[in-house]
Amino acid sequence: MPTGKVKWYDPEKGFGFLSRDDGGDVFVPKGALPAGVEALRAGTRVEFGVAEGRRGEQALSVRVLEPVPSVARAKRRSPDDLAVIVEDLIKLLDHTGNDLRRGRYPSHAEGRKVAAVLRAVADDLEH
């Protein structure tokens, strides 16, 4: 079976292309992805069958060999660092909640600060 890397894949369009190790590109439709896999990330090593399609080679039964390492996971904060950030976030949200109970919305700058911190913590927790 040929091997290669994912050149690109667009989950909204439901297709992409693989770069073969021995040269050339292969079309990969959504139907060729392994069960439970909705998309492929660029750079992921794969093995696949090949059939001749109307417009050239088409991948069949793609198998992921080694996923691309997550850059986000490699840069993830330590649990101790994240615990301190979450505690600070709780204080920030408590202050914001108290202001809202008094009928005062946060200023635009304060609101943006709270939203940015929430997004950053959510990203760290999600990865």
N, C-alpha and C positions, 0 to 999 in steps of 0.2 A: 504494500500500500504506500502511496506517496505521502510525504510529510512536508510541512511548511509552516508558515506563520500567517496569521490574520493580517491582511493589508489594511482593510477597513470593513466595518459592518454597520449598517444603519437599521436599527430595530423598527423604526417607523416605516421604512420602505420594505423591510423584510428580506433584504439581501445584502451581499457584500462581495469581497474578493479575497482570495488567499494567494499568497506568493509561494510557489513551489520551491523546495530546496534545490531541485535540479533545473530551475529556471522557468519563467512564465507565470502567468496569473490564471486562476481558476475561479469561475463564478460560483458563489455559494448561496443557495436559496434558504429561506427559513426552514423549509421541510427537511433539510439535510442536517440540521442541528440535533444534538443528542436530546433525549427526553428530559424535560425540565429546564432546558437551557433556552432562554429567550433572546440572548444576544451574545456576540463574541467581542472581546476587546482587542484592539489592535496590538500586535506583538505576541499574542498567545500562540504557543506551539500546538499544532494539530496534526492528526493523521486522517486521511480521507480516501474514499474511493473516487474514481473519476469515470464519467460517461461523456460521450460526445453529444452535445446539445445542438440546437439550431444555430446558435451563435458561437460555438466553440466548446471548450471543456467546461463541465459542470461538476461540482463536488457532490458526492453521495455519502451518506452516513459518516459525518464528521465526528471525530473523537478527540477531545481535548487531552493533550499530553501533559502540558504544564502551564498553568495559568500565569499571566503576567503578575509579578509581585506588586502589591498595592503600595504606591508612593505614600498615600495617606496613612496607611498602617505603619509604615516605616518611620513616619514623622509623628506618630501618635504620642501624646503626653503620657508620662508615667501616672499610675493611679494616684500616687501621693500628690502630684502637682494638680491633677484634675480635681481631687477632693477639695483642695484649697479654693480652686476656681469656682466649684459648685457652691461652696459655703459663701463666698463673696456674692455669687449670683443670687442666693437666697436672701441675703441682706438687701441687695439692690431691688429685688422684686418685692420684698416686705415694705421697703420705703415707698416704692411706687404704689403698692396696694393701699398703704395708709393715706397717701395723697389722693388717690381715687375715692376712698371712703369719705374724704373731706370735700369731695366735689371738684377736685383740681386735677386736670389732666397734666401729664408731664409735658414740658416744653418740647419743641421739635427736636432740639439737640439731645435732651434726656431720652426721649422716645427712641431716637436712632441708636443711642448708646445701648439701651436695654435690648433692642432688637438685634444689634450686632453681637452682643455677648450671648444672647440666647442661641443665635445661629451657630456661633463658634463652638459653644458647649455641645449643642446638638450634633454638629459634625464630628466632634471628638468622640462622643458616645456612640454614634452610629457606625463608625469604622472599626 
